[in-house]
Amino acid sequence: MTDFTNRLSKAIERGVRTKDEQQRGKAEESFSEDDFKRLHNQYRLELSEHIEQCLSCLPDHFPGFRYKTLVNDRGWGAACSRDDVGAGAAGKRDNFYSRIEMVVRPFATYHVLELTAKGTIRNREIYNRKHFKKLHEVDTDSFVEMIDQWVLEYAELYAAQS
C-alpha cells in the first residue's frame, strides 16, 4: 500500500506542477534567453548526474563493460561499452560490440530539454530514442523515469542475448 501512497502523492504533485506550469507558460513570454539557458543548465546537471549513476551500475552486473562519462558537442551524459569475441557465422571467429549511451543535448534556440539514448547489443542497434519537452513544461521526474526505463530495458535485453 505504501507504493500506491507514494505514487498518489507524486500524481498530486504533478497536478500542482501542471497548474504552476500553465501559469509559467503565460509568464514564459517574458523569459529572457539567459533565463532559458539557466533553466536548461539546471535540468542538465540534475539529469546528467542521474544518467551517470544509472549507467555506472552496469559494469557491476555485466563484467567487461567499461563506463565513461561523456561531455562533448552532442551533450552531457555517460556511456558503457564492451567488445566480445565469439563464434560467428559458420563457426568463424567474430567480434561483437555492445554499447549504451545517454546524453542531455546542449541548449538550443528552440528552448527544449532533449534526452537521447542509443543502445547496441552484439553489433545490432536495439534502440535510438529521443525525448524532449519545452523548458517551461519540463517535469524532471518524467525524465528520470525515462532514463531508468531505458537503462533497465537495455540491461534486460543484454542479459537475454548474452
MORAJO-V175786 format. One line per field, one symbol per residue. psi: psi as a letter, one per 20 degrees, with the letter a starting at -180 (. if undefined). A space follows every 50 residues. Layout:
psi: ???
This chain:
psi: hhgggghgghggghgghgghhghhhhihhjprhhgggggggggggghhgg gggghihghhhnqhqpqpppoaiiapcrqprqpqpapbqkjqpqpppqqp ppqpqrpriilqpppqpppppljpphqnqqpqqqhijpohhhgghggggh gggggghghhi.
